Amino acid sequence: MIRLTSDFWVSAYLTRLRLVDIQAFVVVRGDSTAGSILVKVNTLDGKGTVFQRSFDLMTGARHWIELVTGDEPMIDASIARQRGFDPDLWVIEVEDRDGRHLLDEAGFIE
């Protein structure tokens, strides 16, 4: 399977969100070729969730999993720890009161 570069995937994701009027922006730009991506969903009430893509070694499948949910300061601290481990990490922030992120739609799982 051909893998998309991180830069290309992020660009496509932001475009898809804009098409349905969901605000999103790049908080941290990681490695353009192979940087991991975190998606922070901010519900604009001081809470949110962070998702990361997970790879199943047994099946080769990729899934978006919930990394952390809670108050925004706790979420931001978790992201800061992840950035300490991975300097190539991308962080995308999605702002939506309903918590929409579209990661569970076809095309964003793989």
N, C-alpha and C positions, 0 to 999 in steps of 0.2 A: 504494500500500500504506500502510495506517495503521501508524505506528510507536508502540510502547509507550513510556511515559515510563521513564526509568532507575529511578526509585523503584518503579514497579509491577513492572518486570522483576526487579529485585533481590529484592523481596518474594516473587514467585512462585518464583524460583530457590531461595531459602532454604527455602521451604516444601517444594518438591520434594525437596531434599536431606534434610530432616528426615524425610520419608516413608519413606526407605530407610536411616535411621539414619546419615547422614553429617553430621558436625559441621561447621558453617560459621558465620561471623559477619562483620559489616561492620567492617573496620579503619578505613576512611576513607569518610565519606559525602560524595559529590560533589553536583553540581547535580541536583536532583530531576527536572527535565524532560529534559535532554539531555546529562547527563554521560556521558563514556566510562567503560567498566567494565573493570577488570583482575581476573582470578581467579587467586589464588595457591593452588596445591595443595601443601600441606605434608604430606610422607609421614612426618613425625615421626621421621626418622632424620638430621636436619640437612640434608636435601636437598629439592628441590621443583622446581616448574615454574610459570611465570606465563603465562597465556593472555590474549590481547586479541582483540576482535572486529575483523575486517578487512572492508573494503568493496571489492568489485571494481567499478571504474568502468566497465568494458566490459559486464559482464552485470547489474550491480546486485545481485549476490548478496552475502550476508554469510556469513563463515566465522569460526570461532574458530581462531586460529593461535597457535603457541607463540612467545612473546616471548623467554623465557630459561629455561634449565634449569641446575641446578647446586646449589652449596652455598647454604644459607640467607642468609649475609651478602652474598653476591654478588647473590642475588635481591632482597633488601631494598634494596641500593644501586641496583639497576636501577629498582625501584618508586619510590624517592626521586627519581631523575632524571626519571622520567615525571611525577611530581607537580610537579616544578619547571617543566615545560613546560605542564602542564594542571592548573590549580587546581580545575577542576570534576570531576576524576577520582574515580571510586569504586574502592575496593579491597576485594575480598571474599576472605577466607581460608578455604579448605576444608582440614580436617584429616582425612586418611584414609591409613592405612598402605599400602593397596593402590593409592593414587593415583587413586581414582575421583573424577570431577567431574561427570559426566553432560552435559557441554557438547556431546558428539557425538550425543546423543539428539535425536530429532525434537522440535521446539518450541524448542530452545535455539540452533539455528543461525541462524534468522532474527531 
